Amino acid sequence: MDRDIIISGVHLELTDALKQIVFEKAEKLFRHEGRIIRLRFELEHATARDPSQEFIAKGRIEIQGPDIIASAISDDLYKSVDLLIQKLDRQLHEHFRK
């Protein structure tokens, strides 16, 4: 099954390795719930907003009904992605448990 995952970068270059990491981690969400229409990720290097070199990962799960949205901030981009996937996974479980 072809996964519809969209990744964009703000103030950073999206390397193939970075895209691959996001795709691999996003697969966890698809394993838990097959009714996902699309995943959107925005990875941002927040230097313009905060000189502490923070990285922000934002995610949106498009499903039937209201979308599930989350974000995570840390000083490491990969950690931000991990935290984001965890948040989205929890929200996805809560949504479909109802």
N, C-alpha and C positions, 0 to 999 in steps of 0.2 A: 504494500500500500504506500502510495506516495504521500509524504508528509508535507503539509503546507506550513512552512516556518519562514518567517520574514525577520531578518536581522538588519538593524541599521546602527550606525555609529555617529556620535556627536563629539567633535574635537578629538577623535582618535581614528587610527587606521584599522579597518577590520581585516586582519590577516586570515589566510586560509586556516591556519592552526586555531585561531580564536573562534572562527565560524564552526569548525569541526567540534570543538569543545562544547559550544552552545548546543549544536545539533545532538550530540551524544547525551548531554544532560537533559535536554528536552524530551528525549525518547522516554524517559521515566514517566512523564506526564501522559504520554500516549498509551503506555502500558497499563496505566491505572484507569484510563477512561477513553473509550473509543469514540465518544460522541463529540470530540473536539473538532471544530471546523478549521480553525487556524490559530497559530501562535505567532505573536509579534513581540520582538525583543528590541529594546533600544539601549545601547551601551554608551555611556557618556563619561568623558573625562572632565571633571568639574573644575578645571583650573580657572576658567573665566569667572566662575561664581565664587570659588573659595580657594585660596592659595595653598590649602593643606593637601593638595593633590588627591582628592577623593575621587572614587569611581562610583558611578550610579548605574545600576542595572534596573530597567523597567520592563515589565512584562504584561501582556494582555492575552488572555485565553478567550477566543471567540467560540461561543457555544450557543445552543438554542436558549433563548432568554437573555438576561443581562450578562455582559462580559465580566470575566474575573480579572481584576487589575491589581498589581502589586509592584513594589519597588524595594530595592535594598541598596544601602550605601556602606562602603568600607574603603580602606586605604589600599586594597588590592582588587583588581578587576575580577580575577577568578573567584575570589571569596565573595564578591558581590553577586556574581552569577550563581554560585552555590546557594547563597542565602535566598536569592530570588526564587530559584527552583523549589526550595523547601517551602517558602511562603505560598507559592502558587499551588503546590501539591496539597498542602493543608486546606487551602480554600476550595480546591476542586473536590476533595473528599467531603468537606462540609456541605458544599452545594448539592452533590448528588446523594448524600445521606438523607437529606430532607425529603 
